[in-house]
């Protein structure tokens, strides 16, 4: 069953613990935390202190997405803060295998994130070492962007790559996920849906989370 990972980037920054609780009440599976350094992407968001506080506020796994220039330097901070899953961008490090190995050696799930224009082929060597792959369906750095239509093909292509090699990496997608496209994305092969505005830019985030969950279940059983 596809997992729903509401993104706190779209929540009220002054009420993040409450936002996580609402997502949990709606049946969310993970909480997605976007870490932006103002260099790799233009935005500047959270740090390890926030992750540590969230760890005490929710029972859900914390899915930390590092959008930073030097992921190897900051990974230990987020390990210590309690991140359960950590993804780093293939575009941000010349030593991806070493950095992924460091995450897994710390006992955390490790993911590689790809920008929209980065070819799937860069994953060929590292794919067996990954617990998940995060496909960006918008250009990273800010919320409320339109879903890039070509992402459908990338999701299907990645699922084929994984299946052809009998690997277990999950396909996570981030950017532009909403009630209108969630079912199609699951049919494409997405297994983890990160949703920001579709959850938190609503009157009832818990209900919005539950609706997304229901849509994914229906898509898988149709």
N, C-alpha and C positions, 0 to 999 in steps of 0.2 A: 504494500500500500504506500502511495506517495506520502512524503512527509511535508508538513507545512512549517516554515521557519520565518515568522514575522520579523521584519527588520526594524530595529529601534531607531534607525536613521530618520524614519518618518514620524516618530512619536514626539511628544512634548518633552524636550530635554530636561525640563524641571520636574518631570513625573515619570522617570524611566522605570522605576521599580513597579509603579502602578501599571504602567503599560505592559510590562512583562507578565504581571499577574493576570491582566485581562486576556492576554494572548493564551496563557496557560488555561484559563477558565474556558476558553473557546475550543480547546482541544489541540492547540499547537504542539508540535513535536520537539522543535528546537527554538531557541532565541538567537537571531542573527545580529551580530554586533560588528558594524563597519568601522574599521580603524583607518583614518586618513591622516597623512602627515603634512599636507600642504605642499608637498614636493612631487611625489609620484602622481598624485592627483591634486587638483586645486583646493579641495575642501580640507578642513581641519576639524576632527571630531573628538573621539574618546581616547582614554589612556587605560593602563592596567588598573588604576584605582577604581574606575567605574566597573570594570569587569569583576573585580574582587567584591564590590558591593552587590552587584547583580547575583553573584554566586550565592550570596546569603538570602536573596530575595525570591529566588525561583528554584524549583526542583528540576527544571528543564535543562538539557545540555546547552552550553553556550558555544555557539558557532562563530568563531572570531575570524573575520575576513581582513587580512592585513593588506592595505593598499599603501605600502610604504616603500621607500627607496632601498633600505638596507634591512630586509626582513630578518636576517640571521642575528643582527644585533638586538632586536626587540622580542624575538620569539621567547627567550627565557623570562622576560617580564610577564608575558601573558600566560605562560605555563604556571608560573608562581601565583598569578592572580586567579587561576582556576579555570581557564579555558578548556573546554572538552574537545573541541575540534579547532584546528588552525589551518587556514589556507593562505598561501603566498602566491604572488603573481610570477609567472614564468618570465615576464618582461622585466622583473625587478632584480633578478639575481643571476650572476654568471655561473653559480654553483648550485643549481636546483637540487641535484641528487643529495648533496651534502646537507642542504637545509631541510629537505624533506626527512632525511634520516635523523636529523637532530630532533625534529618534532616527534617522530615515532619512538625514538629512544627515550624521550621524556614521558612516554606512555599516553600520548595524545593521538587522536585521529588526524591524519595529514592530508591536505588537499592542495591541488594546483589550480590556480585561477587563470583564466585566459580572457584578454580583452577581445572585443568583437572582430578586430582585423587580424588577430593572431591565428595562424593555421593550426588545425588539430594535429598536424604531423609532428609538431614539436613535442608531443606527448609520447611518441613511440617508445623511447628508451625508458622513460620514467613511469609509464602507466602501471607496470606491475607493482610498483612501490606505493601507489596511492590508495588511500581509502575512499577518496572522492575527487571529482573534478568539478570546479565551479565555472560554468560558462556564463560570461557576462553578455546580457542581451541588450545592454545600453553601454555607452562609454562611461567608465566609472568616474566618480567625483561629485555627483549631485543626484538628488532624487527627482521624481516627477518627470522622467524622460520617457519618450515614446519607445515602445518595444521595436527592436530592429527585426524586420520580417525575415531576413535571411537566417536568423537564429534557429528557425524551425529545422532547416537542413543541417545545421551544425549539431543540434541535439540528436537528430536521427543518425548522423554520421558517427558521433561519439559512441552512441549505444552500440552501433555495429562494430566499431573498433574493440570495444570491451567484450562483446559477445564472441567475436571471432577468435579471441585469445583466451576465452573462458576465464576472464578476470572478474573480480568482485567489486571494483570501484563504482560508487554511486555517481549518478549524474545530477548535479545541483545547478539550478539556474537562478539568475538574479537580474532584475531590471524589467520593468514594464509588465509584471505579472498582475493580472486582475481577474475579475469574475468572468469576463468575456473570453479570455484566452486560456484559462487554467486547464480546462478539460483537453483542449487541443495540445497543450504542452505535455500533459501526461501521456496522451496518445503518441506524441513524438518520441517519448522515452524518458522524459524528465522524472526523476525520482524524489527530488527535494526542491520545493518551490519556495524561494525567498520572496516575500510580499511586504511592501512597505505601505504606500498610500492606500492600497486596497484593503488594508487592515486598519491603520491608524488615522487615516483621513476620512473616517466614518463616524457616525453618531454612536455606534456600538461596536467597538473593536472585537469583543468576544464573539458577538453574533457574526461579524464579518469573517473571523477566523473559522468558525464552525461552517459557514457557507462554503468557503474555499475547500475545506476538508471534505464536505459532502460532494462537491463537484468532482473532486479527484477520485473519490470512491466510485462514483457513478461512471466516470470515464473508464476506469479499470475493469468494471464489471459489465459494461455494455457489450 
